Amino acid sequence: MKKEIKLIASLFSILLLVACGGSNDGPPPNTAPTRVTQVTFPTANLLCIDNTINFQWNASTDADGDPITYRIIIATDRDLNNVVENRTTTTNSVTITLQQGVAYYWTVTAIDNAGGESEASTTLAFFTSGPGITNYAPFTAAVDEPADESTVSAGTVNLKWVGGDTDVGDTLTYDLYFGLAMDPPLESSGLTSENANVTTTAGNTYYWRVDSIDNSGVKTIGQIWSFDAN
């Protein structure tokens, strides 16, 4: 009799476990596609002669075998806030016509049919050629280190950025703005290297900006980045 009671109790526990979803036989979690790590056109800091551009990138893969689509975003700023194109395609290329004589920034993201999204590709800059233009403004500098809104150890911090210009032969110089104000004051001007040391104190948030100037004196105002010192 006791054996029968134990057997019934065991069967009841198994039925209760299954009814409550205790089984591990459910579908595995979705895996997002791999990041697009290489774009083939337009490449970084390219001057595009034609303003009808065939954007191309290497295909992503999906561990689950899900179909992949791609979202391409094109903007007139490196932070991709001023979006001019937001397209979705099932292939790893798309042709888009843009305005002439404009600096653009673009990125592409892989998305599977379960909603999984990869990290966006690196943001790349390019110019569309315009009639009568003999000199193009530098591209907006890209942040390197420290990353925007990151936290660093207080003391001497080496600020690093990456400049770019589509005019072959132009040598860029930089004006660095740095401080505690959200609109930081000028720290150094005429820098020829893409880095500079600054001094920080723990407990403060610092803001910085890099303006790029080409051989003709054309200046591109940079975007404001920030970091916390601890």
N, CA, C and O of each residue as an XYZ file, in Angstrom:
920
protein
N       0.830     -1.209      0.000
C       0.000      0.000      0.000
C       0.860      1.252      0.000
O       0.574      2.207     -0.724
N       1.937      1.252      0.829
C       2.823      2.408      0.889
C       3.515      2.627     -0.453
O       3.688      3.764     -0.891
N       3.918      1.504     -1.119
C       4.565      1.629     -2.414
C       3.616      2.257     -3.425
O       4.031      3.079     -4.241
N       2.349      1.874     -3.374
C       1.368      2.420     -4.308
C       1.179      3.910     -4.068
O       1.059      4.680     -5.022
N       1.150      4.328     -2.799
C       0.989      5.748     -2.465
C       2.186      6.543     -2.981
O       2.011      7.629     -3.533
N       3.413      6.009     -2.807
C       4.612      6.694     -3.280
C       4.617      6.803     -4.799
O       5.023      7.823     -5.355
N       4.152      5.717     -5.482
C       4.107      5.721     -6.941
C       3.127      6.766     -7.448
O       3.413      7.491     -8.401
N       1.962      6.837     -6.799
C       0.944      7.834     -7.185
C       1.480      9.243     -6.961
O       1.282     10.131     -7.791
N       2.167      9.443     -5.819
C       2.726     10.760     -5.508
C       3.775     11.155     -6.540
O       3.845     12.316     -6.944
N       4.599     10.182     -6.973
C       5.628     10.480     -7.965
C       5.013     10.847     -9.301
O       5.459     11.782     -9.966
N       3.977     10.098     -9.694
C       3.284     10.405    -10.950
C       2.627     11.775    -10.889
O       2.643     12.518    -11.871
N       2.052     12.110     -9.749
C       1.409     13.416     -9.575
C       2.440     14.547     -9.703
O       2.151     15.582    -10.303
N       3.645     14.349     -9.137
C       4.706     15.358     -9.209
C       5.155     15.580    -10.647
O       5.407     16.711    -11.061
N       5.251     14.485    -11.407
C       5.667     14.601    -12.806
C       4.627     15.358    -13.614
O       4.958     16.236    -14.411
N       3.322     14.994    -13.390
C       2.248     15.686    -14.101
C       2.208     17.160    -13.730
O       1.964     18.000    -14.597
N       2.441     17.496    -12.467
C       2.428     18.882    -12.005
C       3.583     19.655    -12.625
O       3.418     20.818    -12.993
N       4.758     19.025    -12.749
C       5.934     19.673    -13.332
C       5.695     20.015    -14.800
O       6.042     21.102    -15.262
N       5.089     19.059    -15.531
C       4.806     19.282    -16.944
C       3.754     20.364    -17.108
O       3.879     21.230    -17.973
N       2.706     20.315    -16.270
C       1.615     21.295    -16.354
C       2.103     22.694    -16.054
O       1.574     23.658    -16.607
N       3.092     22.830    -15.198
C       3.600     24.147    -14.808
C       4.734     24.619    -15.707
O       5.364     25.639    -15.430
N       4.992     23.891    -16.766
C       6.028     24.338    -17.687
C       7.418     24.004    -17.211
O       8.366     24.693    -17.588
N       7.582     22.990    -16.407
C       8.891     22.662    -15.868
C       9.785     21.904    -16.826
O      10.953     21.661    -16.526
N       9.250     21.530    -17.974
C      10.049     20.769    -18.924
C      11.053     21.676    -19.624
O      10.779     22.860    -19.821
N      12.185     21.154    -19.994
C      13.205     21.911    -20.711
C      13.133     21.685    -22.211
O      14.099     21.934    -22.932
N      11.971     21.208    -22.684
C      11.832     20.875    -24.096
C      11.361     22.049    -24.936
O      11.030     21.855    -26.105
N      11.316     23.290    -24.378
C      10.854     24.459    -25.121
C      11.865     24.875    -26.174
O      12.994     24.386    -26.179
N      11.467     25.781    -27.072
C      12.374     26.220    -28.143
C      13.563     26.983    -27.569
O      13.410     27.699    -26.579
N      14.731     26.846    -28.163
C      15.914     27.578    -27.680
C      15.770     29.066    -27.970
O      15.016     29.455    -28.862
N      16.486     29.898    -27.225
C      16.400     31.344    -27.471
C      16.961     31.700    -28.848
O      17.851     31.029    -29.369
N      16.419     32.769    -29.418
C      16.849     33.208    -30.741
C      18.246     33.827    -30.681
O      18.573     34.553    -29.743
N      19.055     33.534    -31.683
C      20.389     34.116    -31.802
C      20.378     35.166    -32.898
O      19.959     34.884    -34.021
N      20.837     36.381    -32.586
C      20.852     37.470    -33.569
C      21.873     37.177    -34.656
O      22.828     36.437    -34.419
N      21.691     37.746    -35.846
C      22.671     37.559    -36.920
C      24.023     38.172    -36.542
O      24.120     38.977    -35.616
N      25.045     37.777    -37.270
C      26.362     38.353    -37.049
C      26.399     39.797    -37.556
O      25.627     40.182    -38.433
N      27.298     40.570    -36.993
C      27.450     41.969    -37.382
C      28.068     42.083    -38.774
O      28.913     41.273    -39.157
N      27.641     43.088    -39.518
C      28.290     43.392    -40.791
C      29.635     44.036    -40.467
O      29.685     45.156    -39.959
N      30.707     43.339    -40.756
C      32.047     43.808    -40.377
C      32.801     44.439    -41.538
O      33.852     45.047    -41.335
N      32.280     44.301    -42.751
C      32.985     44.870    -43.901
C      31.987     45.424    -44.910
O      31.068     44.726    -45.339
N      32.177     46.675    -45.281
C      31.407     47.258    -46.371
C      32.341     47.394    -47.570
O      33.529     47.680    -47.420
N      31.785     47.183    -48.760
C      32.622     47.220    -49.962
C      32.425     48.497    -50.775
O      33.269     48.846    -51.600
N      31.290     49.205    -50.539
C      31.090     50.483    -51.228
C      29.876     51.207    -50.625
O      28.849     50.576    -50.372
N      29.984     52.533    -50.391
C      31.198     53.350    -50.464
C      32.066     53.151    -49.223
O      31.557     53.041    -48.108
N      33.360     53.107    -49.428
C      34.305     52.921    -48.334
C      34.551     54.251    -47.616
O      34.030     55.290    -48.020
N      35.337     54.205    -46.568
C      35.534     55.372    -45.702
C      36.138     56.550    -46.457
O      37.107     56.400    -47.201
N      35.545     57.728    -46.250
C      36.051     59.011    -46.764
C      36.136     59.054    -48.294
O      37.011     59.712    -48.856
N      35.227     58.354    -48.949
C      35.237     58.281    -50.407
C      34.507     59.474    -51.022
O      33.493     59.931    -50.495
N      35.031     59.973    -52.141
C      34.339     60.972    -52.947
C      33.611     60.236    -54.063
O      34.245     59.683    -54.961
N      32.293     60.227    -54.009
C      31.490     59.520    -55.005
C      31.172     60.462    -56.161
O      30.513     61.484    -55.968
N      31.640     60.121    -57.365
C      31.433     60.968    -58.534
C      29.954     61.031    -58.898
O      29.454     62.081    -59.301
N      29.259     59.912    -58.756
C      27.826     59.828    -59.065
C      27.038     59.873    -57.761
O      27.416     59.229    -56.782
N      25.940     60.633    -57.745
C      25.139     60.698    -56.520
C      24.086     59.593    -56.448
O      23.352     59.507    -55.463
N      24.000     58.742    -57.483
C      23.216     57.511    -57.400
C      24.192     56.398    -57.043
O      25.029     56.003    -57.855
N      24.073     55.902    -55.820
C      25.119     55.049    -55.247
C      24.578     53.655    -54.952
O      23.498     53.508    -54.380
N      25.333     52.636    -55.347
C      24.994     51.260    -55.020
C      25.741     50.858    -53.747
O      26.918     50.499    -53.801
N      25.061     50.918    -52.610
C      25.658     50.561    -51.326
C      25.812     49.039    -51.260
O      24.878     48.300    -51.571
N      26.989     48.582    -50.855
C      27.276     47.147    -50.825
C      28.020     46.783    -49.545
O      28.836     47.558    -49.047
N      27.729     45.596    -49.020
C      28.397     45.114    -47.809
C      28.412     43.592    -47.811
O      27.640     42.955    -48.528
N      29.296     43.016    -47.006
C      29.357     41.561    -46.888
C      28.145     41.030    -46.144
O      27.646     41.657    -45.210
N      27.678     39.861    -46.573
C      26.478     39.277    -45.969
C      26.754     38.803    -44.542
O      27.861     38.377    -44.215
N      25.720     38.888    -43.702
C      25.784     38.341    -42.343
C      25.358     36.873    -42.366
O      24.840     36.388    -43.372
N      25.577     36.175    -41.263
C      25.108     34.801    -41.103
C      24.239     34.719    -39.859
O      24.332     35.556    -38.962
N      23.386     33.691    -39.820
C      22.504     33.507    -38.673
C      22.634     32.070    -38.187
O      22.423     31.129    -38.951
N      22.983     31.902    -36.912
C      23.231     30.571    -36.350
C      21.991     29.692    -36.389
O      22.097     28.466    -36.436
N      20.796     30.323    -36.368
C      19.543     29.574    -36.385
C      19.051     29.298    -37.804
O      18.042     28.620    -37.997
N      19.766     29.825    -38.793
C      19.319     29.644    -40.165
C      18.149     30.525    -40.548
O      17.488     30.269    -41.554
N      17.876     31.574    -39.752
C      16.753     32.461    -40.048
C      17.059     33.350    -41.250
O      18.212     33.717    -41.476
N      16.025     33.696    -42.021
C      16.224     34.675    -43.102
C      16.694     36.011    -42.526
O      16.277     36.396    -41.434
N      17.560     36.720    -43.258
C      18.138     37.976    -42.783
C      17.735     39.125    -43.694
O      17.767     39.001    -44.918
N      17.356     40.242    -43.089
C      17.179     41.491    -43.819
C      18.191     42.503    -43.275
O      18.779     42.302    -42.212
N      18.381     43.585    -44.016
C      19.352     44.591    -43.629
C      18.699     45.969    -43.590
O      17.953     46.343    -44.495
N      18.991     46.714    -42.533
C      18.514     48.094    -42.417
C      19.692     49.032    -42.630
O      20.660     49.001    -41.870
N      19.615     49.862    -43.658
C      20.672     50.822    -43.944
C      20.173     52.211    -43.572
O      19.090     52.631    -43.982
N      20.981     52.915    -42.788
C      20.651     54.271    -42.365
C      21.710     55.218    -42.904
O      22.907     54.975    -42.750
N      21.265     56.301    -43.540
C      22.145     57.334    -44.078
C      21.740     58.659    -43.453
O      20.558     59.004    -43.431
N      22.719     59.403    -42.945
C      22.434     60.665    -42.271
C      23.473     61.705    -42.660
O      24.484     61.381    -43.284
N      23.222     62.943    -42.294
C      24.176     64.015    -42.580
C      25.036     64.336    -41.368
O      25.758     65.332    -41.372
N      24.970     63.501    -40.323
C      25.834     63.671    -39.153
C      26.311     62.309    -38.692
O      25.643     61.299    -38.915
N      27.467     62.282    -38.048
C      28.071     61.010    -37.660
C      27.274     60.292    -36.582
O      27.352     59.068    -36.480
N      26.507     61.023    -35.773
C      25.670     60.391    -34.750
C      24.386     59.819    -35.319
O      23.611     59.203    -34.587
N      24.142     60.010    -36.617
C      22.971     59.474    -37.320
C      21.654     59.990    -36.741
O      20.671     59.255    -36.641
N      21.658     61.256    -36.367
C      20.419     61.886    -35.898
C      19.634     62.509    -37.055
O      18.405     62.445    -37.077
N      20.336     63.105    -38.008
C      19.683     63.751    -39.149
C      19.580     62.753    -40.299
O      20.304     62.841    -41.291
N      18.664     61.805    -40.138
C      18.532     60.694    -41.089
C      17.842     61.168    -42.373
O      16.795     61.813    -42.330
N      18.452     60.834    -43.510
C      17.849     61.165    -44.805
C      17.324     59.917    -45.512
O      16.452     60.017    -46.375
N      17.845     58.745    -45.153
C      17.371     57.490    -45.723
C      17.390     56.402    -44.656
O      18.353     56.267    -43.900
N      16.296     55.622    -44.611
C      16.197     54.477    -43.714
C      15.521     53.363    -44.512
O      14.295     53.303    -44.601
N      16.329     52.493    -45.080
C      15.825     51.462    -45.992
C      16.031     50.065    -45.413
O      16.950     49.830    -44.628
N      15.148     49.134    -45.821
C      15.301     47.726    -45.475
C      15.348     46.915    -46.760
O      14.548     47.130    -47.670
N      16.292     45.980    -46.827
C      16.455     45.160    -48.023
C      16.775     43.729    -47.626
O      17.345     43.481    -46.564
N      16.404     42.789    -48.489
C      16.697     41.377    -48.225
C      18.035     40.960    -48.836
O      18.492     39.839    -48.612
N      18.659     41.842    -49.598
C      19.963     41.551    -50.196
C      21.027     42.412    -49.534
O      20.705     43.335    -48.785
N      22.294     42.115    -49.807
C      23.375     42.881    -49.181
C      23.860     44.010    -50.089
O      25.054     44.296    -50.167
N      22.905     44.644    -50.773
C      23.191     45.849    -51.545
C      21.878     46.564    -51.826
O      20.813     45.948    -51.856
N      21.971     47.884    -52.034
C      20.789     48.676    -52.376
C      21.263     49.952    -53.065
O      22.284     50.522    -52.679
N      20.535     50.400    -54.076
C      20.889     51.606    -54.808
C      20.007     52.767    -54.346
O      18.781     52.662    -54.328
N      20.657     53.880    -53.972
C      19.951     55.043    -53.435
C      20.504     56.302    -54.093
O      21.716     56.440    -54.258
N      19.613     57.220    -54.470
C      20.024     58.498    -55.034
C      19.984     59.570    -53.955
O      18.974     59.731    -53.269
N      21.094     60.310    -53.805
C      21.227     61.330    -52.774
C      21.513     62.681    -53.413
O      21.722     62.768    -54.622
N      21.521     63.722    -52.611
C      21.842     65.054    -53.111
C      23.328     65.153    -53.451
O      24.152     64.423    -52.901
N      23.654     66.057    -54.356
C      25.042     66.290    -54.719
C      25.705     67.260    -53.743
O      25.045     68.104    -53.138
N      27.024     67.121    -53.602
C      27.796     68.058    -52.805
C      27.508     68.022    -51.321
O      27.554     69.055    -50.653
N      27.208     66.833    -50.794
C      26.847     66.688    -49.379
C      27.700     65.593    -48.746
O      27.982     64.575    -49.379
N      28.107     65.803    -47.502
C      28.792     64.763    -46.730
C      27.743     63.890    -46.056
O      26.833     64.397    -45.400
N      27.872     62.585    -46.217
C      26.931     61.638    -45.619
C      27.676     60.636    -44.740
O      28.877     60.411    -44.895
N      26.929     60.049    -43.819
C      27.440     59.020    -42.921
C      26.442     57.868    -42.945
O      25.232     58.089    -42.909
N      26.955     56.624    -43.006
C      26.016     55.509    -43.137
C      26.452     54.292    -42.342
O      27.627     54.120    -42.015
N      25.470     53.451    -42.040
C      25.704     52.226    -41.292
C      24.636     51.220    -41.685
O      23.581     51.598    -42.193
N      24.905     49.936    -41.453
C      23.953     48.883    -41.797
C      23.854     47.888    -40.650
O      24.851     47.564    -40.005
N      22.624     47.400    -40.401
C      22.342     46.460    -39.315
C      21.639     45.235    -39.875
O      20.726     45.369    -40.689
N      22.051     44.034    -39.449
C      21.415     42.785    -39.875
C      20.303     42.425    -38.895
O      20.472     42.542    -37.682
N      19.154     41.981    -39.437
C      17.987     41.641    -38.617
C      17.412     40.311    -39.095
O      17.218     40.118    -40.295
N      17.134     39.384    -38.159
C      16.511     38.121    -38.583
C      14.992     38.203    -38.451
O      14.466     39.188    -37.933
N      14.284     37.166    -38.921
C      12.822     37.233    -38.956
C      12.184     37.003    -37.591
O      10.962     37.055    -37.456
N      13.026     36.744    -36.564
C      12.518     36.641    -35.196
C      12.735     37.940    -34.421
O      12.446     38.015    -33.226
N      13.244     38.959    -35.111
C      13.450     40.255    -34.460
C      14.826     40.448    -33.872
O      15.096     41.500    -33.292
N      15.711     39.469    -34.001
C      17.066     39.621    -33.482
C      17.876     40.576    -34.346
O      17.887     40.457    -35.571
N      18.550     41.518    -33.707
C      19.337     42.511    -34.433
C      20.814     42.411    -34.058
O      21.160     42.232    -32.891
N      21.666     42.528    -35.055
C      23.095     42.581    -34.804
C      23.475     43.975    -34.327
O      22.670     44.904    -34.373
N      24.707     44.102    -33.871
C      25.257     45.432    -33.623
C      25.442     46.114    -34.971
O      25.781     45.463    -35.960
N      25.220     47.419    -35.013
C      25.373     48.148    -36.271
C      26.824     48.119    -36.740
O      27.748     48.026    -35.932
N      27.010     48.198    -38.040
C      28.351     48.248    -38.590
C      29.025     49.567    -38.212
O      28.373     50.482    -37.708
N      30.312     49.657    -38.455
C      31.022     50.914    -38.257
C      30.395     52.002    -39.120
O      30.029     51.752    -40.269
N      30.271     53.201    -38.576
C      29.738     54.321    -39.345
C      30.821     54.880    -40.257
O      31.898     55.256    -39.792
N      30.535     54.935    -41.559
C      31.500     55.415    -42.546
C      31.000     56.698    -43.200
O      29.796     56.925    -43.318
N      31.945     57.530    -43.620
C      31.614     58.812    -44.236
C      31.967     58.796    -45.715
O      32.903     58.116    -46.137
N      31.192     59.570    -46.510
C      31.519     59.754    -47.919
C      30.912     61.074    -48.393
O      29.993     61.607    -47.772
N      31.441     61.589    -49.500
C      30.940     62.808    -50.129
C      30.330     62.458    -51.478
O      30.812     61.564    -52.175
N      29.261     63.172    -51.844
C      28.758     63.099    -53.206
C      29.263     64.325    -53.952
O      29.092     65.452    -53.488
N      29.875     64.109    -55.090
C      30.466     65.200    -55.859
C      29.389     66.178    -56.326
O      28.262     65.788    -56.631
N      29.763     67.454    -56.373
C      28.849     68.488    -56.836
C      29.493     69.355    -57.889
O      30.716     69.498    -57.890
N      28.708     69.950    -58.800
C      29.282     70.778    -59.868
C      29.962     72.021    -59.310
O      29.408     72.709    -58.452
N      31.170     72.305    -59.803
C      31.876     73.518    -59.420
C      32.603     73.450    -58.095
O      33.236     74.425    -57.690
N      32.527     72.313    -57.403
C      33.195     72.195    -56.105
C      34.639     71.753    -56.330
O      34.886     70.690    -56.899
N      35.592     72.572    -55.881
C      37.009     72.230    -56.028
C      37.637     71.775    -54.723
O      38.693     71.143    -54.728
N      36.998     72.090    -53.609
C      37.514     71.667    -52.305
C      36.348     71.253    -51.422
O      35.349     71.966    -51.318
N      36.487     70.090    -50.786
C      35.438     69.580    -49.923
C      35.841     69.738    -48.464
O      37.002     69.542    -48.104
N      34.886     70.090    -47.641
C      35.148     70.243    -46.208
C      35.544     68.906    -45.602
O      35.106     67.861    -46.083
N      36.364     68.917    -44.553
C      36.712     67.661    -43.878
C      35.463     66.995    -43.308
O      34.446     67.648    -43.075
N      35.556     65.698    -43.092
C      34.478     64.993    -42.417
C      34.535     65.299    -40.921
O      35.577     65.688    -40.393
N      33.412     65.118    -40.258
C      33.378     65.264    -38.805
C      34.285     64.220    -38.166
O      34.219     63.044    -38.521
N      35.119     64.633    -37.242
C      36.018     63.694    -36.566
C      35.217     62.621    -35.832
O      34.138     62.883    -35.301
N      35.764     61.416    -35.815
C      35.129     60.296    -35.107
C      35.845     60.067    -33.783
O      37.072     60.130    -33.715
N      35.081     59.802    -32.741
C      35.675     59.553    -31.432
C      36.393     58.204    -31.430
O      35.918     57.241    -32.032
N      37.542     58.140    -30.749
C      38.279     56.891    -30.571
C      38.307     56.536    -29.085
O      37.638     55.597    -28.655
N      39.078     57.286    -28.307
C      39.141     57.058    -26.852
C      39.198     58.393    -26.124
O      39.799     59.348    -26.616
N      38.568     58.461    -24.945
C      37.642     57.476    -24.384
C      36.311     57.499    -25.128
O      35.924     58.522    -25.695
N      35.624     56.380    -25.122
C      34.336     56.291    -25.806
C      33.353     57.293    -25.215
O      33.445     57.648    -24.040
N      32.421     57.741    -26.032
C      31.428     58.700    -25.575
C      30.616     58.124    -24.417
O      30.159     56.982    -24.471
N      30.444     58.928    -23.374
C      29.667     58.582    -22.171
C      30.276     57.410    -21.403
O      29.563     56.679    -20.716
N      31.584     57.231    -21.518
C      32.259     56.176    -20.774
C      32.801     56.714    -19.455
O      32.652     57.899    -19.154
N      33.428     55.847    -18.673
C      34.046     56.224    -17.399
C      35.528     55.869    -17.454
O      35.892     54.775    -17.886
N      36.385     56.796    -17.015
C      37.828     56.571    -17.054
C      38.418     56.889    -15.686
O      37.765     57.504    -14.843
N      39.641     56.470    -15.482
C      40.352     56.790    -14.250
C      40.813     58.247    -14.295
O      41.324     58.720    -15.310
N      40.621     58.950    -13.172
C      40.998     60.363    -13.108
C      42.507     60.522    -13.215
O      43.269     59.590    -12.961
N      42.917     61.720    -13.596
C      44.329     62.019    -13.785
C      44.569     62.465    -15.219
O      43.750     63.186    -15.788
N      45.664     62.053    -15.798
C      45.955     62.382    -17.193
C      45.202     61.434    -18.107
O      45.331     60.215    -17.990
N      44.418     61.992    -19.013
C      43.634     61.203    -19.964
C      44.079     61.581    -21.373
O      44.156     62.761    -21.714
N      44.368     60.577    -22.179
C      44.758     60.812    -23.569
C      43.520     60.743    -24.456
O      42.955     59.670    -24.665
N      43.106     61.892    -24.974
C      41.963     61.949    -25.877
C      42.419     61.584    -27.280
O      43.419     62.106    -27.772
N      41.676     60.682    -27.926
C      42.025     60.238    -29.276
C      40.812     60.346    -30.189
O      39.681     60.087    -29.781
N      41.074     60.737    -31.440
C      40.005     60.847    -32.429
C      40.555     60.469    -33.795
O      41.761     60.284    -33.959
N      39.660     60.356    -34.778
C      40.062     60.002    -36.142
C      39.460     61.022    -37.096
O      38.241     61.182    -37.159
N      40.322     61.710    -37.835
C      39.857     62.680    -38.814
C      39.786     62.071    -40.205
O      40.272     60.963    -40.430
N      39.176     62.801    -41.142
C      39.077     62.292    -42.502
C      38.751     63.402    -43.479
O      38.027     64.339    -43.144
N      39.284     63.300    -44.694
C      39.044     64.297    -45.741
C      39.092     63.582    -47.076
O      39.997     62.790    -47.339
N      38.104     63.869    -47.921
C      38.048     63.205    -49.220
C      39.005     63.808    -50.239
O      39.267     63.192    -51.272
N      39.536     65.008    -49.968
C      40.487     65.646    -50.877
C      41.876     65.040    -50.689
O      42.494     65.198    -49.636
N      42.354     64.353    -51.706
C      43.670     63.710    -51.620
C      44.748     64.782    -51.483
O      44.770     65.750    -52.244
N      45.632     64.606    -50.520
C      46.722     65.553    -50.331
C      46.468     66.584    -49.255
O      47.407     67.253    -48.824
N      45.225     66.740    -48.802
C      44.953     67.681    -47.721
C      45.548     67.173    -46.406
O      45.442     65.989    -46.087
N      46.165     68.065    -45.658
C      46.651     67.758    -44.318
C      45.758     68.472    -43.315
O      45.607     69.693    -43.369
N      45.173     67.721    -42.412
C      44.245     68.298    -41.453
C      44.950     68.742    -40.182
O      45.916     68.123    -39.735
N      44.450     69.819    -39.615
C      44.807     70.212    -38.257
C      43.524     70.251    -37.439
O      42.422     70.218    -37.986
N      43.683     70.321    -36.110
C      42.515     70.178    -35.241
C      42.533     71.209    -34.120
O      43.581     71.563    -33.580
N      41.331     71.676    -33.793
C      41.121     72.502    -32.602
C      40.389     71.651    -31.580
O      39.333     71.088    -31.869
N      40.955     71.559    -30.379
C      40.372     70.742    -29.317
C      39.698     71.629    -28.291
O      40.302     72.568    -27.772
N      38.448     71.326    -28.002
C      37.681     72.016    -26.963
C      37.434     71.022    -25.840
O      37.034     69.884    -26.084
N      37.679     71.463    -24.587
C      37.609     70.525    -23.464
C      37.288     71.275    -22.177
O      37.794     72.374    -21.949
N      36.439     70.672    -21.332
C      36.155     71.267    -20.034
C      34.920     70.688    -19.380
O      34.374     69.677    -19.824
N      34.483     71.357    -18.302
C      33.331     70.876    -17.523
C      31.999     71.358    -18.074
O      30.953     70.812    -17.723
N      32.022     72.376    -18.936
C      30.785     72.906    -19.513
C      30.353     72.053    -20.691
O      31.190     71.474    -21.382
N      29.045     71.973    -20.924
C      28.530     71.185    -22.042
C      28.929     71.803    -23.379
O      28.966     71.111    -24.397
N      29.229     73.112    -23.380
C      29.820     73.766    -24.541
C      31.240     74.134    -24.147
O      31.488     75.271    -23.746
N      32.191     73.189    -24.253
C      33.521     73.362    -23.649
C      34.348     74.444    -24.319
O      34.163     74.722    -25.504
N      35.259     75.059    -23.573
C      36.132     76.105    -24.126
C      37.279     75.505    -24.927
O      37.539     74.305    -24.853
N      37.964     76.357    -25.697
C      39.108     75.915    -26.487
C      40.245     75.503    -25.565
O      40.646     76.251    -24.673
N      40.759     74.295    -25.797
C      41.879     73.766    -25.025
C      43.185     73.925    -25.790
O      44.177     74.393    -25.231
N      43.195     73.538    -27.069
C      44.390     73.627    -27.914
C      43.960     73.851    -29.352
O      42.910     73.363    -29.770
N      44.756     74.577    -30.106
C      44.439     74.819    -31.513
C      45.614     74.433    -32.391
O      46.756     74.401    -31.931
N      45.334     74.137    -33.666
C      46.379     73.813    -34.613
C      47.073     72.492    -34.360
O      48.235     72.329    -34.732
N      46.389     71.540    -33.733
C      47.006     70.241    -33.462
C      47.204     69.476    -34.760
O      46.318     69.456    -35.615
N      48.353     68.854    -34.910
C      48.622     68.062    -36.105
C      48.481     66.564    -35.859
O      48.422     65.783    -36.809
N      48.427     66.162    -34.597
C      48.218     64.755    -34.256
C      46.765     64.546    -33.852
O      46.059     65.502    -33.530
N      46.326     63.307    -33.870
C      44.931     62.991    -33.553
C      44.800     62.506    -32.112
O      44.076     61.552    -31.829
N      45.508     63.176    -31.209
C      45.388     62.866    -29.787
C      45.961     64.019    -28.977
O      46.760     64.809    -29.478
N      45.542     64.104    -27.722
C      46.041     65.150    -26.818
C      45.780     64.725    -25.392
O      44.759     64.101    -25.102
N      46.707     65.062    -24.488
C      46.547     64.759    -23.072
C      45.819     65.897    -22.362
O      46.083     67.072    -22.613
N      44.900     65.529    -21.472
C      44.209     66.512    -20.632
C      44.243     66.013    -19.193
O      44.441     64.823    -18.948
N      44.050     66.916    -18.251
C      44.070     66.566    -16.833
C      42.646     66.576    -16.281
O      41.886     67.516    -16.515
N      42.296     65.525    -15.549
C      40.938     65.406    -15.006
C      40.979     65.159    -13.503
O      41.994     64.731    -12.953
N      39.852     65.438    -12.853
C      39.694     65.228    -11.418
C      38.517     64.292    -11.170
O      37.482     64.407    -11.827
N      38.670     63.372    -10.232
C      37.623     62.395     -9.945
C      36.318     63.078     -9.552
O      36.314     64.114     -8.887
N      35.217     62.477     -9.978
C      33.892     62.974     -9.618
C      33.316     63.966    -10.608
O      32.214     64.472    -10.394
N      34.026     64.260    -11.684
C      33.564     65.239    -12.663
C      33.192     64.585    -13.991
O      33.725     63.540    -14.363
N      32.265     65.227    -14.691
C      31.935     64.854    -16.067
C      32.580     65.876    -16.998
O      32.410     67.082    -16.818
N      33.316     65.391    -17.988
C      34.021     66.278    -18.915
C      33.419     66.168    -20.319
O      32.954     65.111    -20.747
N      33.450     67.301    -21.007
C      32.920     67.368    -22.364
C      34.051     67.802    -23.302
O      34.897     68.616    -22.934
N      34.052     67.242    -24.525
C      35.102     67.622    -25.465
C      34.601     67.551    -26.901
O      33.649     66.839    -27.220
N      35.279     68.315    -27.753
C      34.902     68.439    -29.158
C      36.159     68.667    -29.979
O      37.105     69.302    -29.516
N      36.165     68.145    -31.202
C      37.301     68.326    -32.095
C      36.800     68.905    -33.412
O      35.979     68.293    -34.095
N      37.302     70.097    -33.769
C      37.008     70.698    -35.072
C      38.149     70.369    -36.030
O      39.317     70.405    -35.643
N      37.815     70.047    -37.280
C      38.806     69.673    -38.285
C      38.969     70.792    -39.305
O      37.978     71.338    -39.792
N      40.215     71.137    -39.632
C      40.502     72.222    -40.575
C      41.413     71.694    -41.672
O      42.425     71.052    -41.387
N      41.051     71.966    -42.951
C      41.888     71.481    -44.047
C      42.873     72.542    -44.509
O      42.950     73.618    -43.916
N      43.640     72.243    -45.579
C      44.670     73.147    -46.087
C      44.131     74.497    -46.523
O      44.842     75.501    -46.473
N      42.872     74.524    -46.953
C      42.258     75.764    -47.448
C      41.612     76.573    -46.332
O      41.028     77.628    -46.584
N      41.715     76.084    -45.104
C      41.118     76.787    -43.976
C      39.662     76.463    -43.755
O      39.012     77.079    -42.911
N      39.125     75.484    -44.513
C      37.726     75.079    -44.330
C      37.621     74.252    -43.054
O      38.347     73.275    -42.872
N      36.710     74.656    -42.174
C      36.569     73.997    -40.870
C      35.248     73.243    -40.778
O      34.204     73.739    -41.203
N      35.310     72.042    -40.219
C      34.115     71.265    -39.901
C      33.992     71.169    -38.385
O      34.885     70.659    -37.709
N      32.873     71.666    -37.863
C      32.645     71.649    -36.416
C      32.332     70.234    -35.958
O      31.481     69.559    -36.538
N      33.016     69.792    -34.926
C      32.811     68.440    -34.418
C      31.606     68.319    -33.514
O      30.952     69.305    -33.176
N      31.328     67.085    -33.130
C      30.243     66.808    -32.198
C      30.797     66.735    -30.774
O      31.981     66.461    -30.576
N      29.947     66.978    -29.803
C      30.380     67.000    -28.406
C      30.258     65.622    -27.797
O      29.203     64.990    -27.857
N      31.362     65.157    -27.204
C      31.402     63.879    -26.504
C      31.614     64.149    -25.010
O      31.979     65.256    -24.613
N      31.380     63.122    -24.197
C      31.565     63.290    -22.749
C      32.103     62.002    -22.141
O      31.994     60.924    -22.725
N      32.695     62.143    -20.934
C      33.109     60.988    -20.150
C      33.160     61.398    -18.683
O      33.307     62.576    -18.359
N      33.037     60.405    -17.800
C      33.119     60.619    -16.360
C      34.492     60.193    -15.856
O      35.034     59.181    -16.301
N      35.052     60.961    -14.933
C      36.321     60.606    -14.303
C      36.062     60.126    -12.881
O      35.330     60.770    -12.129
N      36.654     59.008    -12.513
C      36.464     58.519    -11.125
C      37.801     58.084    -10.521
O      37.846     57.647     -9.371
